[in-house]
Amino acid sequence: MGVCRRYIVQPEVAEEILSTAYLKIFSKLHTYSHDGSFEGWLKRIVVRTCLDFPYFVFEMKVSHPSHPITSTPSDKSGHRLVH
């Protein structure tokens, strides 16, 4: 979760992204080549999933404009919570 929180500030969104990353990890586990560390492989997938988040939001805005995830999260003072 710490890796996600470095990229995504809002905890609920970070949890959702981490869940997505876990699904990617388990579905691609057979592709791990044992060349590098397993931990590094896991972190790379999590980071790439976090970095894909803006593209996911864009796709959601296009296909589902009223979906709650398409609004930019902000705190009470109006500051954006997604880097």
N, C-alpha and C positions, 0 to 999 in steps of 0.2 A: 504494500500500500504506500510505503514511503516514496517509492520511485514515481508512482502516479501523482502523489501530492506535490512533487517537485514541479510538475508540469501543469497540473489542474488543481486550482485552489479550493474549489467547492467540493466538500466531502462526498456529497451524493453523486455528483458527476464522476468523481474519481473512482468511487465504488463501481459505478456502472461500466466505466472504461476498463477497470481491473477485471470485472466479470467477463467482458468481451475478450480481453487478453487471455484469460484462463481458457476460454473456449478455443481460441486460436492455438494455444499451447497444446491442449489435449488432442485437438484434431490433427496437429502437425508433429506430434511427438515422434512418430516413426521417421521423420526427416532429419532428426538430430544426428549429426555425423560424428560426434565424439572427437572432433578436431580441437575444439576449445572447451572451456569450462561450461558445464551445464548451467550454472548460475548466470554466466554471461549471456548464454543463449536465451534464457528466460527473460533477463532484463532487457535485452535487445527487442524482444517481441513486445514487452510492456511499453517501452519507450516509443516504439513505432506506432503502437496503438494509440498512445497519447497524442502523438504528432499527427495522426490521421483524424483526430477529433474535429478540427475545424472543417475538414472536407465532409465528414459525416453530417455535421450541423448544416452545411450548405445544401447537401442532398436532401436533408429533412425539410429545409425551408422551401425547396423547389417542389417536393412531392407532398408534403404535409405542412402547409404554412401555419396552421393553428396548433401544432404540436408544442407542448410546453418546453421541450428541449431546444427549440429553435430560437427562443428569446435569450439574449445575452445575460447570464447570471450577474447580479450585482448585490452588494451588501446594502445596508440601510442608508449609507451615505452616498450611494450611487456609483461607487467604484466597481469596476469590472472584476469579477472573481476568476476569470479564465485568462491566463497569460497569452 
